[in-house]
Amino acid sequence: MWNTNCVPRVVLCLAAALTLPAAAQTGGTGIKIAMVAKSEANFVFQAARLGAEAAAADLAQKGTKVEIAWMTPPQEDAAAQSERIGRAVSQGASAILVACSDLKLLTQAIDAAVDKGVPVMTFDSDAPASKRFAFYGTDDGQLGEQLMADLAEMMGKKGKLAILAGNPEAPNLKAREAAVRRAAAKYPGVEVVETVHHKETPPEATASILRVNAARPDLAGWALVGGWPLFRSSLSLKLVEDLQRRGLKVVSADALPDQLAYVDKGLVGVLWAQPVYLWGKVGVETIVQKLQGKKDIPAKLRMELVRVTGANLGTWARQLQTWGFTGISEEYLKRP
């Protein structure tokens, strides 16, 4: 069921590209983009990093040299993000691409950078009141509503559910959680009994689900606004056994290689995929357009979601492979 090599291979591919000296990546001149995602421990941001490097490589072939300076903290830490934005400015970054863990701290850091002449673009999690010039990401309200609509159908429009919601200060996750609750209120037979916050690592997220499942024998379903527990960890087998035993209905955001096994085995009904690779690719391309003087860049660039089920698992697996992910099950890649 599990592909133990998937995520490590992605990380190793990235490491190979990023351990080159800056001069080797840019020819000694060019554009330097500091990328400050939420956390290195969250694999969705490693995918975004891969997309950023791919965009830089494409631009280099067209004559624009771009260096990606990966300045993401190991674990989610808004204060560390703020410090790294300031460091990027002091180290001569041409622009900054950031996913915001905390509105207040990151808005201040973004504004300070822009005031010093460094344009900032946000991705995944926005700071809409800041001086950032553009945001690229999901409509989080729409994502929350779609998660709940699918879950309600799977639960027969009745029963108790919990929401797994990650960092309580992350604006994108707060918006998704609120949207799940709004959508749940449309179903008289459905009750949201708990919102569960946790550190955004696979073990922490999985432990949170197992704890709530043990405490709530009447729970019928989970809405996961992020796919953290569906990445492989030391607790994965316990989670699989618990879901199989309980027969819980589960829907989740995100659909990276590790997570596809849950759909294949019927443990998760629907994955709402954010094409997270494009956070980096579109982000870098848009920043370069800005630096080259393009005037009509929208303040919000919407990422379109992809609904992944057993019916289109093969199509999505091949898309991931096209984006450079390795270790995807050959069985999935051969499906129609």
BELWOPE-V390973 format. One record per residue. N is the residue number from 1. SS is DSSP state (hx for helix, st for strand, lp for the rest). Layout:
n={N N}
ss={SS SS}
//
This chain:
n={1 2 3 4 5 6 7 8 9 10 11 12 13 14 15 16 17 18 19 20 21 22 23 24 25 26 27 28 29 30 31 32 33 34 35 36 37 38 39 40 41 42 43 44 45 46 47 48 49 50 51 52 53 54 55 56 57 58 59 60 61 62 63 64 65 66 67 68 69 70 71 72 73 74 75 76 77 78 79 80 81 82 83 84 85 86 87 88 89 90 91 92 93 94 95 96 97 98 99 100 101 102 103 104 105 106 107 108 109 110 111 112 113 114 115 116 117 118 119 120 121 122 123 124 125 126 127 128 129 130 131 132 133 134 135 136 137 138 139 140 141 142 143 144 145 146 147 148 149 150 151 152 153 154 155 156 157 158 159 160 161 162 163 164 165 166 167 168 169 170 171 172 173 174 175 176 177 178 179 180 181 182 183 184 185 186 187 188 189 190 191 192 193 194 195 196 197 198 199 200 201 202 203 204 205 206 207 208 209 210 211 212 213 214 215 216 217 218 219 220 221 222 223 224 225 226 227 228 229 230 231 232 233 234 235 236 237 238 239 240 241 242 243 244 245 246 247 248 249 250 251 252 253 254 255 256 257 258 259 260 261 262 263 264 265 266 267 268 269 270 271 272 273 274 275 276 277 278 279 280 281 282 283 284 285 286 287 288 289 290 291 292 293 294 295 296 297 298 299 300 301 302 303 304 305 306 307 308 309 310 311 312 313 314 315 316 317 318 319 320 321 322 323 324 325 326 327 328 329 330 331 332 333 334 335 336}
ss={lp lp lp lp lp hx hx hx hx hx hx hx hx hx hx hx hx hx lp lp lp hx hx hx hx hx lp lp lp lp st st st st st st lp lp lp lp lp lp hx hx hx hx hx hx hx hx hx hx hx hx hx hx hx hx hx hx hx lp lp lp lp st st st st st lp lp lp lp lp lp lp hx hx hx hx hx hx hx hx hx hx hx hx hx lp lp lp lp st st st st lp lp lp lp hx hx hx hx hx hx hx hx hx hx hx hx hx lp lp lp st st st st st lp lp lp lp lp lp lp lp lp lp st st st st lp lp hx hx hx hx hx hx hx hx hx hx hx hx hx hx hx lp lp lp lp st st st st st st st st lp lp lp lp hx hx hx hx hx hx hx hx hx hx hx hx hx hx lp lp lp lp lp st st st st st st st st lp lp lp lp hx hx hx hx hx hx hx hx hx hx hx hx hx hx lp lp lp st st st st st st lp lp lp hx hx hx lp lp lp lp lp hx hx hx hx hx hx hx hx hx hx hx lp lp st st st st st lp lp lp hx hx hx hx hx hx hx hx lp lp lp lp lp st st st st lp lp lp hx hx hx hx hx hx hx hx hx hx hx hx hx hx hx lp lp lp lp lp lp lp lp st st st lp lp lp st st st lp hx hx hx hx hx hx hx hx hx hx hx hx hx lp lp lp lp lp lp lp hx hx hx hx lp lp lp}
//
